[in-house]
């Protein structure tokens, strides 16, 4: 089954005003999860194109992927101050 994005940018509504360093670019979208063996990655679409990131990798400007769960279609990302759960909608 394919995955589609339920929440394109979970960083829009943090409830606080942050510096631009702590905000993800508005064009950044989580578009899917891949799994090869035990390794899971996440597809991230941006103005640069489509990239694949894995746990521990920095997506942009200090935001890093903490975990990827393909079973639940969830990605957890943090910038050290804010930790957010990105939930993808399964078709």
VEXTOR-454519 format. One record per residue (C-alpha): x, y, z; residue number from 1. Coordinates in Angstrom, 3 decimals, padded with zeros to 6 digits. Example, Ala and Ser with C-alpha at 12.3 -4.5 7.8 and 13.67 -1.06 7.14 Angstrom:
+----------+----------+----------+-----+
!     east !    north !       up !   i !
+----------+----------+----------+-----+
!  012.300 ! -004.500 !  007.800 !   1 !
!  013.670 ! -001.060 !  007.140 !   2 !
+----------+----------+----------+-----+
END
This chain:
+----------+----------+----------+-----+
!     east !    north !       up !   i !
+----------+----------+----------+-----+
!  000.000 !  000.000 !  000.000 !   1 !
!  001.224 !  003.499 ! -000.735 !   2 !
!  001.455 !  006.303 !  001.809 !   3 !
!  000.248 !  009.852 !  001.450 !   4 !
!  000.922 !  012.816 !  003.682 !   5 !
! -001.590 !  013.585 !  006.417 !   6 !
!  000.354 !  016.516 !  007.875 !   7 !
!  002.765 !  018.126 !  005.406 !   8 !
!  004.520 !  020.386 !  007.874 !   9 !
!  003.958 !  019.646 !  011.577 !  10 !
!  006.116 !  022.625 !  012.550 !  11 !
!  003.617 !  025.286 !  011.469 !  12 !
!  001.673 !  025.449 !  014.754 !  13 !
!  004.194 !  025.335 !  017.589 !  14 !
!  002.313 !  027.902 !  019.676 !  15 !
!  005.478 !  029.978 !  020.137 !  16 !
!  007.339 !  032.473 !  018.015 !  17 !
!  010.687 !  031.007 !  017.056 !  18 !
!  013.657 !  032.337 !  015.184 !  19 !
!  013.850 !  031.378 !  011.528 !  20 !
!  016.683 !  028.975 !  012.451 !  21 !
!  014.192 !  026.755 !  014.295 !  22 !
!  011.608 !  026.608 !  011.515 !  23 !
!  011.468 !  024.139 !  008.675 !  24 !
!  011.119 !  025.574 !  005.175 !  25 !
!  007.452 !  025.667 !  004.142 !  26 !
!  008.199 !  023.625 !  000.998 !  27 !
!  009.413 !  020.621 !  003.039 !  28 !
!  006.967 !  017.694 !  002.859 !  29 !
!  007.162 !  014.159 !  004.226 !  30 !
!  005.890 !  012.013 !  001.375 !  31 !
!  006.506 !  008.396 !  002.386 !  32 !
!  008.471 !  005.748 !  004.251 !  33 !
!  010.646 !  003.043 !  002.732 !  34 !
!  011.892 ! -000.130 !  004.378 !  35 !
!  014.743 ! -002.294 !  003.110 !  36 !
!  015.434 ! -005.189 !  005.455 !  37 !
!  015.653 ! -003.643 !  008.925 !  38 !
!  016.578 ! -000.181 !  007.650 !  39 !
!  013.815 !  002.432 !  007.390 !  40 !
!  014.005 !  005.771 !  005.599 !  41 !
!  011.680 !  008.657 !  004.931 !  42 !
!  011.050 !  010.442 !  001.627 !  43 !
!  011.246 !  014.227 !  002.040 !  44 !
!  010.217 !  016.477 ! -000.836 !  45 !
!  011.563 !  020.034 ! -001.071 !  46 !
!  012.532 !  022.644 ! -003.639 !  47 !
!  015.786 !  020.671 ! -004.113 !  48 !
!  013.782 !  017.594 ! -005.133 !  49 !
!  013.093 !  014.289 ! -003.400 !  50 !
!  015.583 !  013.041 ! -000.794 !  51 !
!  015.694 !  009.998 !  001.483 !  52 !
!  016.732 !  010.458 !  005.118 !  53 !
!  017.410 !  007.886 !  007.841 !  54 !
!  017.319 !  008.005 !  011.666 !  55 !
!  020.006 !  010.297 !  013.023 !  56 !
!  020.289 !  012.356 !  009.849 !  57 !
!  019.636 !  016.098 !  009.743 !  58 !
!  016.779 !  017.092 !  007.433 !  59 !
!  017.418 !  020.841 !  007.520 !  60 !
!  018.595 !  023.636 !  009.847 !  61 !
!  019.160 !  021.506 !  012.943 !  62 !
!  016.091 !  019.282 !  012.567 !  63 !
!  017.072 !  015.627 !  012.910 !  64 !
!  015.117 !  012.395 !  012.496 !  65 !
!  014.911 !  010.556 !  015.821 !  66 !
!  012.931 !  007.515 !  014.689 !  67 !
!  010.959 !  006.091 !  011.781 !  68 !
!  008.186 !  003.540 !  012.272 !  69 !
!  006.925 !  002.069 !  008.997 !  70 !
!  004.325 ! -000.105 !  010.781 !  71 !
!  002.584 !  002.951 !  012.291 !  72 !
!  003.639 !  005.332 !  009.446 !  73 !
!  005.200 !  007.709 !  012.003 !  74 !
!  008.350 !  009.812 !  011.990 !  75 !
!  009.716 !  011.625 !  015.057 !  76 !
!  011.889 !  014.699 !  014.414 !  77 !
!  013.511 !  017.184 !  016.791 !  78 !
!  015.656 !  020.298 !  016.818 !  79 !
!  016.740 !  019.710 !  020.416 !  80 !
!  014.028 !  022.008 !  021.798 !  81 !
!  010.931 !  020.760 !  020.024 !  82 !
!  010.130 !  017.137 !  019.259 !  83 !
!  007.338 !  016.477 !  016.788 !  84 !
!  005.504 !  013.390 !  015.609 !  85 !
!  004.757 !  013.284 !  011.884 !  86 !
!  001.979 !  010.842 !  011.070 !  87 !
!  001.500 !  009.756 !  007.471 !  88 !
! -001.922 !  008.702 !  006.263 !  89 !
! -002.081 !  005.176 !  004.871 !  90 !
! -004.177 !  004.627 !  001.759 !  91 !
+----------+----------+----------+-----+
END
